[in-house]
Amino acid sequence: MIELTLTELVLSVLGISMGLVVLITWVSRSNARHQEHVALRSRVICRLCLHVFEDHGTSRQIECPACGSKNERGRDRRLG
């Protein structure tokens, strides 16, 4: 059987507690980053009227609900 002094017991409990806090914080932040990435993937900004809306479909071209113009999903890489 392992015999621990009071100091060793307190230090081990503090170490394990701090480790759990770090682990829970890391998991929470990772989950928040993932949720933000998922939310940004469905967000579309109209090129013409700058209306921001969400579209969860899979089509490449999306019609703006405010002005009716066609927008492409993803980043617009055209110049001008």
N, CA, C and O atoms as a Tinker XYZ file with bonds, in Angstrom:
   320  protein
     1  N      0.837000   -1.174000    0.000000    73     2
     2  CA     0.000000    0.000000    0.000000    64     1     3
     3  C      0.886000    1.243000    0.000000    63     2     4     5
     4  O      1.933000    1.275000    0.647000    81     3
     5  N      0.453000    2.260000   -0.731000    73     3     6
     6  CA     1.216000    3.497000   -0.853000    64     5     7
     7  C      0.844000    4.418000    0.300000    63     6     8     9
     8  O     -0.331000    4.657000    0.576000    81     7
     9  N      1.861000    4.923000    0.954000    73     7    10
    10  CA     1.622000    5.867000    2.026000    64     9    11
    11  C      1.956000    7.270000    1.530000    63    10    12    13
    12  O      3.057000    7.511000    1.035000    81    11
    13  N      1.017000    8.185000    1.660000    73    11    14
    14  CA     1.197000    9.559000    1.224000    64    13    15
    15  C      1.206000   10.481000    2.438000    63    14    16    17
    16  O      0.464000   10.291000    3.402000    81    15
    17  N      2.059000   11.467000    2.355000    73    15    18
    18  CA     2.006000   12.492000    3.389000    64    17    19
    19  C      0.892000   13.463000    3.031000    63    18    20    21
    20  O      0.366000   13.430000    1.919000    81    19
    21  N      0.535000   14.321000    3.969000    73    19    22
    22  CA    -0.515000   15.294000    3.717000    64    21    23
    23  C     -0.136000   16.236000    2.576000    63    22    24    25
    24  O     -0.983000   16.591000    1.757000    81    23
    25  N      1.115000   16.633000    2.521000    73    23    26
    26  CA     1.594000   17.518000    1.464000    64    25    27
    27  C      1.479000   16.849000    0.093000    63    26    28    29
    28  O      1.025000   17.470000   -0.869000    81    27
    29  N      1.886000   15.597000    0.010000    73    27    30
    30  CA     1.797000   14.877000   -1.262000    64    29    31
    31  C      0.347000   14.700000   -1.697000    63    30    32    33
    32  O      0.037000   14.808000   -2.884000    81    31
    33  N     -0.537000   14.431000   -0.751000    73    31    34
    34  CA    -1.959000   14.266000   -1.060000    64    33    35
    35  C     -2.553000   15.568000   -1.595000    63    34    36    37
    36  O     -3.264000   15.564000   -2.599000    81    35
    37  N     -2.260000   16.672000   -0.927000    73    35    38
    38  CA    -2.789000   17.967000   -1.346000    64    37    39
    39  C     -2.241000   18.335000   -2.723000    63    38    40    41
    40  O     -2.998000   18.788000   -3.581000    81    39
    41  N     -0.945000   18.150000   -2.948000    73    39    42
    42  CA    -0.348000   18.471000   -4.244000    64    41    43
    43  C     -0.909000   17.597000   -5.363000    63    42    44    45
    44  O     -1.120000   18.079000   -6.476000    81    43
    45  N     -1.151000   16.328000   -5.081000    73    43    46
    46  CA    -1.707000   15.453000   -6.118000    64    45    47
    47  C     -3.151000   15.833000   -6.437000    63    46    48    49
    48  O     -3.547000   15.819000   -7.602000    81    47
    49  N     -3.939000   16.169000   -5.422000    73    47    50
    50  CA    -5.325000   16.587000   -5.661000    64    49    51
    51  C     -5.344000   17.896000   -6.450000    63    50    52    53
    52  O     -6.145000   18.044000   -7.373000    81    51
    53  N     -4.478000   18.844000   -6.102000    73    51    54
    54  CA    -4.404000   20.102000   -6.853000    64    53    55
    55  C     -3.943000   19.874000   -8.291000    63    54    56    57
    56  O     -4.477000   20.482000   -9.218000    81    55
    57  N     -2.970000   19.016000   -8.477000    73    55    58
    58  CA    -2.474000   18.723000   -9.828000    64    57    59
    59  C     -3.530000   18.087000  -10.708000    63    58    60    61
    60  O     -3.695000   18.459000  -11.869000    81    59
    61  N     -4.243000   17.125000  -10.145000    73    59    62
    62  CA    -5.308000   16.457000  -10.910000    64    61    63
    63  C     -6.431000   17.445000  -11.217000    63    62    64    65
    64  O     -6.972000   17.442000  -12.323000    81    63
    65  N     -6.784000   18.293000  -10.246000    73    63    66
    66  CA    -7.840000   19.291000  -10.476000    64    65    67
    67  C     -7.439000   20.270000  -11.569000    63    66    68    69
    68  O     -8.243000   20.577000  -12.449000    81    67
    69  N     -6.212000   20.761000  -11.523000    73    67    70
    70  CA    -5.748000   21.701000  -12.554000    64    69    71
    71  C     -5.706000   21.038000  -13.927000    63    70    72    73
    72  O     -6.031000   21.663000  -14.936000    81    71
    73  N     -5.305000   19.775000  -13.958000    73    71    74
    74  CA    -5.293000   19.044000  -15.227000    64    73    75
    75  C     -6.691000   18.901000  -15.807000    63    74    76    77
    76  O     -6.881000   19.047000  -17.014000    81    75
    77  N     -7.665000   18.617000  -14.960000    73    75    78
    78  CA    -9.050000   18.497000  -15.424000    64    77    79
    79  C     -9.581000   19.843000  -15.929000    63    78    80    81
    80  O    -10.289000   19.891000  -16.934000    81    79
    81  N     -9.244000   20.926000  -15.237000    73    79    82
    82  CA    -9.685000   22.254000  -15.689000    64    81    83
    83  C     -9.102000   22.564000  -17.057000    63    82    84    85
    84  O     -9.812000   23.065000  -17.929000    81    83
    85  N     -7.828000   22.277000  -17.259000    73    83    86
    86  CA    -7.191000   22.523000  -18.561000    64    85    87
    87  C     -7.845000   21.659000  -19.638000    63    86    88    89
    88  O     -8.115000   22.150000  -20.734000    81    87
    89  N     -8.100000   20.406000  -19.355000    73    87    90
    90  CA    -8.730000   19.509000  -20.327000    64    89    91
    91  C    -10.137000   19.965000  -20.686000    63    90    92    93
    92  O    -10.496000   19.990000  -21.864000    81    91
    93  N    -10.930000   20.322000  -19.698000    73    91    94
    94  CA   -12.305000   20.777000  -19.953000    64    93    95
    95  C    -12.302000   22.088000  -20.742000    63    94    96    97
    96  O    -13.128000   22.275000  -21.635000    81    95
    97  N    -11.378000   22.994000  -20.416000    73    95    98
    98  CA   -11.275000   24.256000  -21.153000    64    97    99
    99  C    -10.903000   24.003000  -22.610000    63    98   100   101
   100  O    -11.480000   24.610000  -23.513000    81    99
   101  N     -9.955000   23.120000  -22.839000    73    99   102
   102  CA    -9.526000   22.811000  -24.208000    64   101   103
   103  C    -10.679000   22.199000  -25.014000    63   102   104   105
   104  O    -10.893000   22.573000  -26.167000    81   103
   105  N    -11.414000   21.268000  -24.417000    73   103   106
   106  CA   -12.548000   20.641000  -25.107000    64   105   107
   107  C    -13.629000   21.674000  -25.405000    63   106   108   109
   108  O    -14.207000   21.669000  -26.492000    81   107
   109  N    -13.905000   22.552000  -24.459000    73   107   110
   110  CA   -14.934000   23.573000  -24.647000    64   109   111
   111  C    -14.571000   24.539000  -25.771000    63   110   112   113
   112  O    -15.413000   24.864000  -26.609000    81   111
   113  N    -13.331000   24.994000  -25.792000    73   111   114
   114  CA   -12.901000   25.919000  -26.856000    64   113   115
   115  C    -12.877000   25.247000  -28.216000    63   114   116   117
   116  O    -13.214000   25.864000  -29.226000    81   115
   117  N    -12.479000   23.986000  -28.242000    73   115   118
   118  CA   -12.476000   23.254000  -29.504000    64   117   119
   119  C    -13.901000   23.109000  -30.036000    63   118   120   121
   120  O    -14.135000   23.261000  -31.235000    81   119
   121  N    -14.835000   22.820000  -29.166000    73   119   122
   122  CA   -16.234000   22.692000  -29.557000    64   121   123
   123  C    -16.787000   24.026000  -30.048000    63   122   124   125
   124  O    -17.528000   24.063000  -31.030000    81   123
   125  N    -16.436000   25.119000  -29.377000    73   123   126
   126  CA   -16.908000   26.444000  -29.792000    64   125   127
   127  C    -16.357000   26.811000  -31.168000    63   126   128   129
   128  O    -17.085000   27.362000  -31.994000    81   127
   129  N    -15.075000   26.512000  -31.427000    73   127   130
   130  CA   -14.495000   26.788000  -32.748000    64   129   131
   131  C    -15.195000   25.989000  -33.835000    63   130   132   133
   132  O    -15.440000   26.500000  -34.927000    81   131
   133  N    -15.514000   24.739000  -33.537000    73   131   134
   134  CA   -16.206000   23.903000  -34.518000    64   133   135
   135  C    -17.602000   24.448000  -34.818000    63   134   136   137
   136  O    -18.006000   24.515000  -35.979000    81   135
   137  N    -18.335000   24.834000  -33.782000    73   135   138
   138  CA   -19.676000   25.382000  -33.970000    64   137   139
   139  C    -19.631000   26.684000  -34.764000    63   138   140   141
   140  O    -20.501000   26.926000  -35.601000    81   139
   141  N    -18.630000   27.524000  -34.512000    73   139   142
   142  CA   -18.499000   28.772000  -35.266000    64   141   143
   143  C    -18.188000   28.491000  -36.728000    63   142   144   145
   144  O    -18.706000   29.172000  -37.613000    81   143
   145  N    -17.351000   27.498000  -36.990000    73   143   146
   146  CA   -17.021000   27.126000  -38.366000    64   145   147
   147  C    -18.262000   26.625000  -39.103000    63   146   148   149
   148  O    -18.474000   26.970000  -40.265000    81   147
   149  N    -19.068000   25.826000  -38.443000    73   147   150
   150  CA   -20.300000   25.312000  -39.056000    64   149   151
   151  C    -21.267000   26.458000  -39.351000    63   150   152   153
   152  O    -21.903000   26.477000  -40.405000    81   151
   153  N    -21.380000   27.419000  -38.420000    73   151   154
   154  CA   -22.290000   28.555000  -38.619000    64   153   155
   155  C    -21.810000   29.436000  -39.771000    63   154   156   157
   156  O    -22.628000   29.911000  -40.559000    81   155
   157  N    -20.514000   29.661000  -39.883000    73   155   158
   158  CA   -19.984000   30.512000  -40.957000    64   157   159
   159  C    -20.116000   29.849000  -42.322000    63   158   160   161
   160  O    -20.216000   30.536000  -43.339000    81   159
   161  N    -20.119000   28.524000  -42.350000    73   159   162
   162  CA   -20.229000   27.820000  -43.623000    64   161   163
   163  C    -21.594000   28.040000  -44.278000    63   162   164   165
   164  O    -21.697000   28.030000  -45.504000    81   163
   165  N    -22.642000   28.238000  -43.475000    73   163   166
   166  CA   -23.976000   28.404000  -44.037000    64   165   167
   167  C    -24.357000   29.872000  -44.222000    63   166   168   169
   168  O    -25.435000   30.159000  -44.741000    81   167
   169  N    -23.505000   30.799000  -43.813000    73   167   170
   170  CA   -23.800000   32.228000  -43.930000    64   169   171
   171  C    -23.407000   32.731000  -45.318000    63   170   172   173
   172  O    -22.330000   32.420000  -45.828000    81   171
   173  N    -24.303000   33.511000  -45.914000    73   171   174
   174  CA   -24.075000   34.056000  -47.259000    64   173   175
   175  C    -24.290000   35.562000  -47.197000    63   174   176   177
   176  O    -25.231000   36.036000  -46.560000    81   175
   177  N    -23.408000   36.317000  -47.867000    73   175   178
   178  CA   -23.554000   37.770000  -47.970000    64   177   179
   179  C    -23.812000   38.093000  -49.436000    63   178   180   181
   180  O    -23.022000   37.739000  -50.311000    81   179
   181  N    -24.916000   38.762000  -49.690000    73   179   182
   182  CA   -25.286000   39.105000  -51.061000    64   181   183
   183  C    -24.273000   40.091000  -51.629000    63   182   184   185
   184  O    -23.897000   41.054000  -50.960000    81   183
   185  N    -23.831000   39.853000  -52.862000    73   183   186
   186  CA   -22.857000   40.731000  -53.514000    64   185   187
   187  C    -23.472000   42.066000  -53.880000    63   186   188   189
   188  O    -22.762000   43.070000  -53.945000    81   187
   189  N    -24.770000   42.104000  -54.121000    73   187   190
   190  CA   -25.411000   43.311000  -54.614000    64   189   191
   191  C    -25.904000   44.215000  -53.481000    63   190   192   193
   192  O    -25.587000   45.404000  -53.465000    81   191
   193  N    -26.669000   43.672000  -52.539000    73   191   194
   194  CA   -27.266000   44.509000  -51.494000    64   193   195
   195  C    -26.627000   44.316000  -50.119000    63   194   196   197
   196  O    -27.017000   44.982000  -49.160000    81   195
   197  N    -25.656000   43.415000  -50.013000    73   195   198
   198  CA   -24.944000   43.105000  -48.768000    64   197   199
   199  C    -25.850000   42.563000  -47.667000    63   198   200   201
   200  O    -25.534000   42.669000  -46.482000    81   199
   201  N    -26.977000   41.982000  -48.067000    73   199   202
   202  CA   -27.877000   41.342000  -47.104000    64   201   203
   203  C    -27.224000   40.041000  -46.627000    63   202   204   205
   204  O    -26.738000   39.257000  -47.442000    81   203
   205  N    -27.213000   39.814000  -45.328000    73   203   206
   206  CA   -26.630000   38.598000  -44.765000    64   205   207
   207  C    -27.762000   37.632000  -44.437000    63   206   208   209
   208  O    -28.720000   37.989000  -43.750000    81   207
   209  N    -27.639000   36.402000  -44.936000    73   207   210
   210  CA   -28.654000   35.388000  -44.668000    64   209   211
   211  C    -27.998000   34.022000  -44.598000    63   210   212   213
   212  O    -26.855000   33.842000  -45.017000    81   211
   213  N    -28.735000   33.072000  -44.067000    73   211   214
   214  CA   -28.226000   31.707000  -43.959000    64   213   215
   215  C    -28.923000   30.816000  -44.967000    63   214   216   217
   216  O    -30.127000   30.934000  -45.195000    81   215
   217  N    -28.155000   29.924000  -45.564000    73   215   218
   218  CA   -28.696000   28.951000  -46.494000    64   217   219
   219  C    -28.041000   27.615000  -46.180000    63   218   220   221
   220  O    -26.819000   27.486000  -46.248000    81   219
   221  N    -28.852000   26.622000  -45.836000    73   219   222
   222  CA   -28.328000   25.323000  -45.459000    64   221   223
   223  C    -28.388000   24.324000  -46.611000    63   222   224   225
   224  O    -28.096000   23.142000  -46.426000    81   223
   225  N    -28.763000   24.791000  -47.791000    73   223   226
   226  CA   -28.838000   23.906000  -48.944000    64   225   227
   227  C    -27.464000   23.580000  -49.493000    63   226   228   229
   228  O    -26.443000   24.009000  -48.955000    81   227
   229  N    -27.454000   22.806000  -50.584000    73   227   230
   230  CA   -26.183000   22.393000  -51.174000    64   229   231
   231  C    -25.974000   22.964000  -52.567000    63   230   232   233
   232  O    -24.941000   22.706000  -53.184000    81   231
   233  N    -26.933000   23.736000  -53.081000    73   231   234
   234  CA   -26.781000   24.268000  -54.436000    64   233   235
   235  C    -25.673000   25.309000  -54.475000    63   234   236   237
   236  O    -25.414000   25.990000  -53.483000    81   235
   237  N    -25.023000   25.426000  -55.625000    73   235   238
   238  CA   -23.889000   26.344000  -55.771000    64   237   239
   239  C    -24.356000   27.793000  -55.867000    63   238   240   241
   240  O    -23.703000   28.690000  -55.335000    81   239
   241  N    -25.483000   28.029000  -56.543000    73   239   242
   242  CA   -26.006000   29.384000  -56.674000    64   241   243
   243  C    -27.211000   29.562000  -55.764000    63   242   244   245
   244  O    -28.114000   28.726000  -55.722000    81   243
   245  N    -27.200000   30.680000  -55.032000    73   243   246
   246  CA   -28.246000   30.957000  -54.056000    64   245   247
   247  C    -28.890000   32.281000  -54.411000    63   246   248   249
   248  O    -28.200000   33.235000  -54.770000    81   247
   249  N    -30.204000   32.344000  -54.312000    73   247   250
   250  CA   -30.913000   33.586000  -54.587000    64   249   251
   251  C    -31.097000   34.370000  -53.292000    63   250   252   253
   252  O    -31.541000   33.820000  -52.284000    81   251
   253  N    -30.754000   35.656000  -53.324000    73   251   254
   254  CA   -30.884000   36.521000  -52.157000    64   253   255
   255  C    -32.373000   36.746000  -51.866000    63   254   256   257
   256  O    -33.124000   37.095000  -52.777000    81   255
   257  N    -32.811000   36.554000  -50.626000    73   255   258
   258  CA   -34.217000   36.776000  -50.309000    64   257   259
   259  C    -34.609000   38.256000  -50.309000    63   258   260   261
   260  O    -35.795000   38.571000  -50.406000    81   259
   261  N    -33.646000   39.163000  -50.204000    73   259   262
   262  CA   -33.955000   40.591000  -50.155000    64   261   263
   263  C    -34.079000   41.201000  -51.554000    63   262   264   265
   264  O    -35.046000   41.909000  -51.834000    81   263
   265  N    -33.098000   40.931000  -52.442000    73   263   266
   266  CA   -33.117000   41.590000  -53.751000    64   265   267
   267  C    -33.296000   40.630000  -54.924000    63   266   268   269
   268  O    -33.561000   41.072000  -56.041000    81   267
   269  N    -33.155000   39.323000  -54.691000    73   267   270
   270  CA   -33.380000   38.345000  -55.749000    64   269   271
   271  C    -32.182000   38.058000  -56.630000    63   270   272   273
   272  O    -32.305000   37.273000  -57.570000    81   271
   273  N    -31.020000   38.661000  -56.372000    73   271   274
   274  CA   -29.850000   38.410000  -57.216000    64   273   275
   275  C    -29.245000   37.049000  -56.889000    63   274   276   277
   276  O    -29.409000   36.520000  -55.790000    81   275
   277  N    -28.545000   36.502000  -57.871000    73   275   278
   278  CA   -27.903000   35.196000  -57.693000    64   277   279
   279  C    -26.531000   35.397000  -57.053000    63   278   280   281
   280  O    -25.776000   36.286000  -57.446000    81   279
   281  N    -26.219000   34.566000  -56.071000    73   279   282
   282  CA   -24.939000   34.607000  -55.381000    64   281   283
   283  C    -24.339000   33.216000  -55.388000    63   282   284   285
   284  O    -25.059000   32.219000  -55.321000    81   283
   285  N    -23.021000   33.151000  -55.469000    73   283   286
   286  CA   -22.344000   31.864000  -55.408000    64   285   287
   287  C    -21.933000   31.569000  -53.979000    63   286   288   289
   288  O    -21.540000   32.463000  -53.228000    81   287
   289  N    -22.030000   30.309000  -53.619000    73   287   290
   290  CA   -21.625000   29.887000  -52.281000    64   289   291
   291  C    -20.102000   29.949000  -52.180000    63   290   292   293
   292  O    -19.400000   29.707000  -53.161000    81   291
   293  N    -19.602000   30.271000  -51.004000    73   291   294
   294  CA   -18.158000   30.313000  -50.773000    64   293   295
   295  C    -17.612000   31.708000  -51.017000    63   294   296   297
   296  O    -18.363000   32.654000  -51.253000    81   295
   297  N    -16.302000   31.816000  -50.957000    73   295   298
   298  CA   -15.653000   33.109000  -51.131000    64   297   299
   299  C    -15.657000   33.511000  -52.599000    63   298   300   301
   300  O    -15.437000   32.681000  -53.480000    81   299
   301  N    -15.908000   34.782000  -52.851000    73   299   302
   302  CA   -15.881000   35.306000  -54.208000    64   301   303
   303  C    -14.451000   35.744000  -54.505000    63   302   304   305
   304  O    -13.943000   36.673000  -53.876000    81   303
   305  N    -13.806000   35.088000  -55.450000    73   303   306
   306  CA   -12.411000   35.347000  -55.733000    64   305   307
   307  C    -12.213000   36.266000  -56.951000    63   306   308   309
   308  O    -11.083000   36.475000  -57.393000    81   307
   309  N    -13.305000   36.808000  -57.485000    73   307   310
   310  CA   -13.185000   37.691000  -58.637000    64   309   311
   311  C    -12.663000   39.058000  -58.218000    63   310   312   313
   312  O    -12.916000   39.515000  -57.104000    81   311
   313  N    -11.938000   39.699000  -59.113000    73   311   314
   314  CA   -11.449000   41.054000  -58.865000    64   313   315
   315  C    -12.451000   42.047000  -59.397000    63   314   316   317
   316  O    -13.036000   41.846000  -60.462000    81   315
   317  N    -12.654000   43.143000  -58.640000    73   315   318
   318  CA   -13.521000   44.222000  -59.110000    64   317   319
   319  C    -14.954000   44.061000  -58.858000    63   318   320
   320  O    -15.746000   44.929000  -59.226000    81   319
